[in-house]
């Protein structure tokens, strides 16, 4: 991508809604699983509540999409940042960190 040479990963935070083909009505973010350099996070549906909650939601979605870009799939642990968020409540419920299983997988992928 022109203008971003020298970066391994790029996350664009977009102040709008995001949609993908294939049956999903909207997404909080998107990234190519395993090796993709670009991730997108869409903030329109992350709004609401206090500013700190909004920023925490963005952080969670950035970490989630970066996880995908490094090769992580969705996690079954609802507290893991790699858990699939179908609703804003799912995003609020999960933590801003990777569970032990996803962290171990991430470490092995980064070696």
C-alpha positions in Angstrom: 0.0 0.0 0.0 1.4 3.3 -1.1 2.5 5.5 1.8 2.7 2.7 4.3 5.9 1.1 3.3 7.9 -0.4 6.2 4.9 -1.3 8.3 4.0 -5.0 8.9 0.4 -4.3 10.0 -1.9 -1.3 9.4 -5.2 -0.8 11.2 -7.5 1.9 9.8 -10.2 3.1 12.3 -13.1 4.3 10.2 -15.9 6.6 11.6 -18.6 4.8 9.7 -20.5 1.5 9.4 -18.9 -1.6 7.8 -20.5 -4.5 5.9 -19.1 -7.6 4.2 -20.6 -9.9 1.6 -21.8 -13.3 2.7 -24.8 -12.8 4.9 -23.5 -10.6 7.7 -25.6 -7.4 8.2 -22.7 -5.4 9.6 -19.3 -5.9 11.1 -17.3 -4.1 13.8 -14.1 -4.8 11.9 -12.5 -7.0 9.2 -9.1 -8.4 8.5 -7.6 -11.2 6.3 -6.9 -14.2 8.5 -3.2 -15.1 8.5 -0.8 -12.8 6.8 -3.0 -9.8 5.9 -1.3 -6.5 6.4 -4.5 -4.4 6.6 -7.3 -4.4 9.2 -10.3 -2.2 9.4 -12.3 -1.2 12.4 -15.7 0.6 12.0 -16.7 2.8 14.9 -20.3 3.8 14.2 -21.8 0.9 16.2 -19.2 1.1 19.0 -20.5 4.5 20.1 -22.7 5.0 23.2 -21.9 5.4 26.8 -18.9 7.3 28.2 -15.9 8.2 26.1 -13.7 5.7 28.0 -16.1 2.9 27.1 -16.0 3.9 23.5 -12.2 3.9 23.5 -12.2 0.5 25.2 -14.5 -0.9 22.5 -12.2 0.4 19.8 -9.2 -1.1 21.5 -10.9 -4.5 21.7 -11.8 -4.5 18.1 -8.3 -3.4 17.0 -6.8 -6.2 19.0 -9.4 -8.6 17.6 -8.6 -7.7 14.0 -4.9 -7.7 14.6 -5.3 -11.2 16.0 -6.9 -12.3 12.7 -4.2 -10.6 10.7 -1.6 -12.8 12.5 -3.6 -15.9 12.0 -5.9 -16.3 15.0 -9.5 -17.6 14.4 -12.5 -16.8 16.6 -12.3 -18.1 20.2 -15.1 -19.9 22.1 -14.1 -18.1 25.3 -16.6 -15.1 25.7 -14.0 -13.2 27.8 -11.2 -13.5 25.1 -10.8 -10.6 22.7 -10.9 -13.1 19.8 -14.5 -14.0 20.7 -16.9 -13.2 17.8 -18.9 -10.0 18.6 -22.3 -10.3 17.1 -23.6 -7.4 19.3 -22.2 -4.5 21.2 -23.0 -6.5 24.4 -20.6 -9.2 23.2 -17.9 -6.6 22.7 -18.5 -5.2 26.2 -18.5 -8.6 27.8 -15.1 -9.7 26.4 -11.8 -8.5 27.8 -9.2 -6.4 26.1 -6.7 -9.4 26.1 -6.2 -12.8 24.6 -7.0 -15.9 26.6 -4.2 -18.3 27.4 -5.0 -20.5 24.4 -5.0 -17.7 21.9 -1.9 -16.1 23.4 0.0 -19.4 23.1 -1.2 -19.7 19.5 -0.2 -16.1 18.8 3.3 -16.7 20.3 3.8 -19.7 18.1 2.6 -17.8 15.0 5.0 -15.0 15.7 8.1 -17.3 15.9 
